[in-house]
Amino acid sequence: MATIARSRAEASAPVSVAMRRRNTRVGVLFALPFLIGFLTLQVYPLIASFYYSFTQFNVFQSPIWIGGQNYAQLIHDPLFWTSLQDTFFMVVIGIPIQLVLAFLVALLLNSKVKGIAVFRTFVYLPTVTPIVASSLLWLWLLNPVYGPINFVWVHLLHTQGPGWFATAAWAKPAMIVMGLWGIGTAMIVFLAALQGVPEQLYEAARIDGANGWQRALRVTLPLISPATFFLLITHVIDTLQIFASAYIVASGGGGPQNALLFYAVYLYQNAFNYLKMGYASAMAWLLFIVIVFLTLLIFRSGRRWVYYEG
């Protein structure tokens, strides 16, 4: 009997191997469209852009190898430093304002009152508005001549309203104001984190005599720190790549006195307006390095202030 069983197992072994090979071929065949798309639309452009960053390339002629001249030229390009300054202004000033406001709105919408779901919907709804439509809407709202915001400003404060996107001093604050339109996503994340805080911890803090501010500082903020950590990283990455809204409100330029010449906008201008593809590729890889560096910096700092329960 043992001999018969062994012979049957040996006879079935090639069948199972053949079946595994067939399944592998079928799996690869099904994955082939994704693999082709990934290699041609992701991997190849990535490798090509790295090569082009060391070349002089204008699309119409073959790239000419120039080594690190593109990167060296960036150091002496005043518009490069202007774009960095404009972009980091939004990172340093805009992100804290957005996150703080989103947190405060989440606190309000965490209340257990009738119809609270409607208010949550109203706050989140602007985030699904297409960026072109919302940018054009804010161009009208912040128009210094006939915009409704300046109309209310003049009638309430009896002073001339700001120039907003038309002036260098108010252009970036106007971008921050426009960015507050989309705090709904951060609000949802904060709201989910707030609803995950155990109520018994608040009760224990009340018993210990903690007031509202102390409960927020010692209980709420530490327990929602993972959500804050996540939002901080995503907002930094998104803000460093800010493009569409700035390109629309500045009509493809840099705004008054290049106040809206953000890094991605200047990169786009070099690539598609001036056809300096090699120079733009160098800018893209430098942006990648900056994003990786800041992300790692946030991860490293998160060890000190991010609290994971349990």
Buried (B, 14 or more C-beta within 10 A) or exposed (E): EEEEEEEEEEEEEEEEEEEEEEEEEEEEEEEEEEEEEEEEEEEEEEEBBBEBBBBBBBEEEEBEEBEEBBBEBBEEBEBBEBBBBBBBBBBEEBBEBBBEBBBEBBBBBBEEEEEEEEBBEEBBEBBEBEEEEBBEBBBEBBBBEEBEBBEEBEEEEEEEBBBBBBBEEBBBBBBBBBBBBBBBBBBBBBBEBBEEBEEEBBEEBEEEEBEEEEBBEBBBBBBBBBBBBBBBBBBBBEBBBBBBBBBBBBEEBBBBEBBBBBBBBBBBBBBEEEBBBBBBBBBBBBBBEBBEEBBEEBEEEBEEEBEEEE
